[in-house]
Amino acid sequence: LSSFGHAGNTASSTQTHSRPFSPFFPFTMAATQSQELIQQLLQAEKEAEALIANAKKNRLTKLKQAKDKAEEELSAFRTEQESKFQKEMGTKAAADPASETKAKTEAALAEVQKDYQTNKARTTAYVISKVLDVPTSLTDTQKQALKVGAV
């Protein structure tokens, strides 16, 4: 009985197995594997969150860079347009509208003077011919009025 005894059985079991025998050993092993899988999932989730956070950070950085570049281009465009405007306004401010009107008036006056000189002799001759061309005879209407005594 001593070779089949309880003490002998325990000795051989500790020599062949590194773990103590437990009736729940398969469940313990499954639970350990579950815990490892859960830890792997949690780790994968943390890595995914880190990737997403990094992607968001990169996206915000790119948006900020695009905004800064657009603001630089807008500033350059605004400066260019302001320069053009100031140049045009300087040109228009330097030009005296009164002198431009005066020049147009003088040109029109010179044209009238030229027309006067060209047509003066002919017009004078026409007026003199009409003044000197006085009819000395009476018209039929004038003669009839004199006969009736209306005049």
C-alpha positions in Angstrom: 0.0 0.0 0.0 2.8 2.3 0.5 3.7 2.3 -3.2 0.2 3.2 -4.1 -0.2 5.6 -1.3 -1.1 9.2 -1.4 2.4 10.4 -0.7 3.9 8.4 -3.5 1.4 9.7 -6.0 2.1 13.3 -5.1 5.8 12.8 -5.5 5.5 11.4 -9.0 3.0 14.1 -10.0 5.4 16.9 -9.0 8.2 15.3 -10.9 6.3 14.9 -14.2 4.3 18.2 -14.1 5.7 21.6 -13.5 2.3 22.9 -12.4 0.3 21.6 -9.5 -2.7 19.6 -10.6 -6.0 21.5 -10.6 -9.3 20.3 -11.7 -9.9 23.8 -13.2 -6.7 23.8 -15.2 -8.3 23.9 -18.7 -10.6 26.8 -17.6 -7.7 28.6 -16.0 -5.7 28.2 -19.3 -8.7 29.5 -21.3 -9.1 32.5 -19.0 -5.4 33.3 -19.3 -5.7 33.2 -23.1 -8.8 35.4 -22.9 -7.0 37.9 -20.8 -4.1 37.9 -23.2 -6.4 38.4 -26.1 -8.2 41.2 -24.3 -4.8 42.8 -23.5 -3.9 42.5 -27.2 -7.2 44.1 -28.2 -6.7 46.9 -25.7 -3.2 47.5 -27.0 -4.5 47.5 -30.6 -7.2 50.0 -29.6 -4.6 52.3 -28.0 -2.4 52.1 -31.1 -5.4 52.9 -33.3 -6.3 55.9 -31.1 -2.7 57.1 -31.3 -2.8 56.7 -35.1 -6.1 58.7 -35.3 -4.7 61.4 -33.0 -1.6 61.6 -35.1 -3.6 61.8 -38.3 -5.8 64.6 -36.8 -2.7 66.5 -35.7 -1.2 66.2 -39.2 -4.4 67.3 -40.8 -4.6 70.3 -38.5 -1.0 71.1 -39.3 -1.6 70.9 -43.0 -4.8 73.1 -42.7 -2.8 75.7 -40.7 0.0 75.6 -43.3 -2.6 76.0 -46.1 -4.3 78.9 -44.3 -0.9 80.6 -43.7 0.0 80.2 -47.4 -3.4 81.6 -48.5 -3.0 84.5 -46.1 0.5 85.3 -47.5 -0.8 85.1 -51.1 -3.8 87.3 -50.1 -1.5 89.8 -48.5 0.8 89.9 -51.6 -2.3 90.3 -53.8 -3.7 93.1 -51.6 -0.4 94.9 -51.6 -0.2 94.7 -55.4 -3.7 96.0 -55.9 -3.2 98.8 -53.4 0.0 99.8 -55.3 -1.9 99.8 -58.6 -4.7 101.9 -57.0 -2.3 104.4 -55.5 -0.5 104.7 -58.8 -3.8 105.3 -60.7 -5.0 107.8 -58.1 -1.7 109.6 -58.2 -1.9 109.9 -61.9 -5.5 111.2 -61.7 -4.7 113.5 -58.9 -1.8 115.0 -60.8 -4.0 115.6 -63.8 -5.9 118.9 -63.4 -9.5 118.4 -64.7 -9.8 122.2 -65.1 -6.9 122.4 -67.4 -8.3 119.5 -69.5 -11.6 121.3 -69.7 -9.8 124.6 -70.6 -7.9 122.9 -73.4 -11.1 121.4 -74.8 -12.7 124.9 -74.6 -9.8 126.5 -76.3 -9.8 123.9 -79.1 -13.6 124.5 -79.7 -13.1 128.3 -79.7 -10.3 127.9 -82.3 -12.6 125.9 -84.4 -15.3 128.6 -84.2 -12.7 131.3 -85.1 -11.6 129.2 -88.1 -15.1 128.8 -89.3 -15.7 132.6 -88.9 -12.7 133.5 -90.9 -13.6 131.0 -93.6 -17.2 132.2 -94.0 -16.9 135.9 -93.1 -16.5 137.3 -96.6 -19.2 135.2 -98.1 -21.7 135.9 -95.3 -21.1 139.7 -95.6 -21.6 139.6 -99.3 -24.9 137.7 -98.9 -26.2 140.2 -96.3 -25.3 143.2 -98.4 -26.9 141.7 -101.5 -30.2 141.2 -99.6 -30.1 144.7 -98.1 -29.5 146.3 -101.4 -32.0 144.2 -103.3 -35.1 146.3 -102.6 -38.0 145.7 -105.0 -39.4 149.0 -106.4 -42.6 147.6 -107.7 -45.8 146.7 -105.7 -47.2 143.3 -105.5 -50.8 142.6 -106.6 -52.0 142.4 -103.0 -50.4 145.8 -102.2 -52.0 147.3 -105.3 -55.5 146.0 -104.4 -55.1 147.3 -100.8 -54.3 150.8 -102.1 -57.4 150.8 -104.4 -59.7 149.9 -101.6 -58.1 152.5 -99.4 -57.2 150.1 -96.6 -53.8 151.6 -96.3 
